[in-house]
């Protein structure tokens, strides 16, 4: 009962997280594109940096951007912050519900590091806070003086974090942790830098003073960072469903690095295109290169499918079933025995011979070709048993 309830809560939280994320990323795309496409108009107030005309939903919009601020405080002012806060808050709750409540299954993999749940969870939380401080320090220091320097040093910081995560947590846990770190940096940019700066501008206006343009410049820098981070952060979330991206601790950090580079290039193409510049089509083949590298690394990193020696006695269904019963059935049953599982994960059940046979290709993909299952190897399957499962499947997954 309690597990079913937790599953529902998890689903509702995930739903809200995704919706808030769509709203946040949507406004990021919209405002960066709007800003890039502003046109100067000499007839407007000299404080107006530019204007844009847009048509949508049956009407025309004429938007003007005041570089620092208008002369007076407008009567109605819309703020954009709850999309960001909502995405982070629900995302963090989801991290707790999935990874912190079930660390041995999702967060830890003894084959990567034999770390205790009591150490893994504080390490995960602390890394989010430390990561933000390092990034923020970088932006404010010598590293942040030029865009190129900041981009290179920021990417180095990302590489160190990703390498670290993939060598401490399970593959899946590491990727979600990178996503959580990037998401935390993005949300903290809004909470700690962008909104307080905008509040200072508003306060100055209300006091009848000239607002300091630095707040606008810093906010713009951070919101551009957020914009470039939108595509890769979504990838880290989706990759959880594709174990070939994260299953090899040796290469997974490089796979993610390739994807980050590709997403920056794609985002850059869109941003320059919105700015009205002639779109640089070379960015697409340039982005394809790291994607191809990521695919190549993914293929290389798959463990070699080991099947039992040719001379050995063939693996019977009884042998395969015994392994599945012992290593998989606690979770993959109509009524799972493993704590925290209300029902068979992803509907995959191994209760009957027919079910095992039908799902042989999936067993091959999850437990033989990759070592994704059993999650965190909680049931301690051995390599020899994986090889036996492989042999049974290669020989046609026969039931007799
Ligand atoms: C600790 C519980 C647990 C054990 C033990 C376990 N699994 Fe899983 N399995 C899961 C969970 C949770 C998922 C869903 C993962 C997700 O959401 O991506 C899953 C998903 C799967 C899927 C579907 C994958 C997909 O993406 O469609 C297959 C196939 C699978 N497991 C096979 C196995 C096999 C084979 C074994 C034994 C060698 C095994 N599992 C052992 C928890 C377990």
Boltz pocket constraint, residues with backbone or C-beta under 6 A from the ligand:
constraints:
  - pocket:
      binder: B
      contacts: [[A, 105], [A, 240], [A, 241], [A, 323], [A, 324], [A, 327], [A, 328], [A, 329], [A, 330], [A, 331], [A, 332], [A, 338], [A, 345], [A, 346], [A, 348], [A, 359], [A, 362], [A, 363], [A, 366], [A, 367], [A, 373], [A, 374], [A, 375], [A, 378], [A, 379], [A, 381]]
      max_distance: 6.0
